[in-house]
Amino acid sequence: MRKFEDVNRAALYTSFLTVKGKMMFDAIVAKPKLAFQTKEDMEYWLDVAEGDAESLIKHLKKYSMRKNVKIEDISHVIKSFSIQTLGGIRDCEPEGHFFKELQDQVQMFESEEFKGCMETDVCAFVDPRTTANGVRILCTEESFETEEGVKVIND
């Protein structure tokens, strides 16, 4: 998680393993731009295959008993979208960094928790696996607008 100390780092690709080291799930961990996040009170979003979400939540809760961690399913609010281009993205931020062309244009709103502070419910980043996968966007469906004639595929 130290990789998130880089202010431009928005996401990383990871795997969750059994105690014997076998891979159970792969996921993208994203850090949205929320108001007043500190190292002690950081919020992360996990982008996992829909069929794995429930099992992953059980797995994480099993190992977070004595930790100050809140694990919550927000898939009914936050959706995952992917924008792919032919040949990938050239001349942009490295894998896992905020995709500034989109992130700088998202709507900011006043935080419910911290009055007077602005935050967003959109996290747009270059796919952390490879730039050839394009851009991933985690947001509410209402936040994702497209031009007429553009087809959006919800991951």
Residue, then its C-alpha position, 0 to 999 in steps of 0.5 A: m500500500r506504500k505505492f499509494e504515497d505517490v500522489n498521482r497513484a490511483a490504482l494497483y493490480t493485486s492478488f489475494l492468496t490462501v494461507k498456502g499461497k494459492m491465488m484466490f482472487d485478482a483485483i484492482v485496488a483504487k484510491p478515490k479522491l475523497a476529502f481529508q483522507t489520512k493514512e489512518d483513515m484511508e478509503y480504498w475501492l476493490d474492483v473484482a469480478e462480480g462473481d468473486a465479490e461475496s467470497l472476497i468480502k468473507h475472506l477479508k473479514k476473516y482476517s480483519m477481526r482485530k484491525n480497525v477496518k470496515i469492509e462494505d459492498i458498494s457495488h450497488v453504488i459504484k460501477s466499473f467501466s473500461i475505455q479501450t483504444l486501439g493500440g492502447i494509450r500512448d503518451c500518458e500517465p504510467e499504469g495505475h496513475f490517475f488519467k488526468e484528462l478525465q479525472d480533472q474534468v469530473q464533478m466535485f461536490e461537497s463532502e457529506e462528512f466534511k462540510g466545506c470540503m470537496e470530493t468526487d465519486v469518480c476514480a479514472f486511472v490508466d489500467p494498472r495491468t498494462t496501458a494496452n488495456g486503456v482506462r478504467i473508471l470506477c464511479t456511479e452510473e449517474s456520473f458517467e456520461t457519454e456522447e451520442g453514439v458511444k457504446v459503454i460496456n459495464d465491466 
